[in-house]
Amino acid sequence: MQNIRLSIAWFITGVSLSTVSFLLLIGQPFAVKAQEPKRFQYRIVEVLPDTQNMQTKLNEFGAGGWELVAVPMGSMTEPRLIFKK
């Protein structure tokens, strides 16, 4: 009877260790991916200072997956739209 209990205990221990080892092995690729640095592209576009032209450019780049991050004034007459993707 003692041998059966001991066998069951070893079986449970073996299954538990195998499961933990498997999860650690599978978890490694996810940990590596989480540490990869993000890479961005930037685009600077000078536009005419009228609302319609700016809105057209914003919609065009937004449809392409670009996000507007800043609007500095270049030579005070032509705003620059800075996009990030």
N, C-alpha and C positions, 0 to 999 in steps of 0.2 A: 504494500500500500504506500509505503514511504517512497519507493522507487517511482511509482506512478506520479506522485505529487512533485517529486524532484524533476521528473521528465517534463511535466506540464510547466513548471516554473522556468526551466531552461528553454522550453519552446516559446513561452511568452516573452522571455528576455531576448531571444534571438529575433523574433518578429519585431519587437519594439526597436531594437538596435538597427535592424534592416530598414525599417520605416524611417527612422531618424536619419540614417546615412543617405537614403534615397532622397529625402527632402532637402538635405544639405547639398547634395550633388545637383539637384534640379534648381535650387535657389541661386547657385553661383552665376549663371548667365544673367539673371535679373539684376543682381547686385552690380555687375559690371556695366550693364546698360544704364543704370541709374547714375553712374559716375561720369558718363561721357559728357563733355561740355557741349552746350548748345551753340549752334553756329547760325549766324544771321547774315543776311544780305541787306545792304542798304542802297537806296536809290534817292538821289537828289534831283528834283525837277523844278526848274524855274517856270513860272506861269505868269500870264498877264494878270494884272490886279483887278480883274472884273469877276463878279460872283459866278456868272455862268461858266466861264472858262475854268475857274478853280473847281467848281462842282463837277464838271465833265472829267477833269483829271482825277479827282478823288474817286469818282465812280469807276473810272477805267482801271485804276490801280487796285482799288478795293475788290473788284471782280477777279483780279489776278492773284488775290491772296495777300496783297501788301497792306500793311497797317501804318497809318499816319502817326508819326511820333513827334514831329515838331514843325513849326511854320515860322522860321526866322525871316526877317525882311532883308533881302540881299542888298541892293543899292538903294533901298527905301522906295523904289518904284516897282520892283519885281519881287514878289514873295517867293520863297523857296519852300517846296513841300518835301519833307524828308520822310521817306517810307522805310519800313523794316519788314522783312519776311523771314 
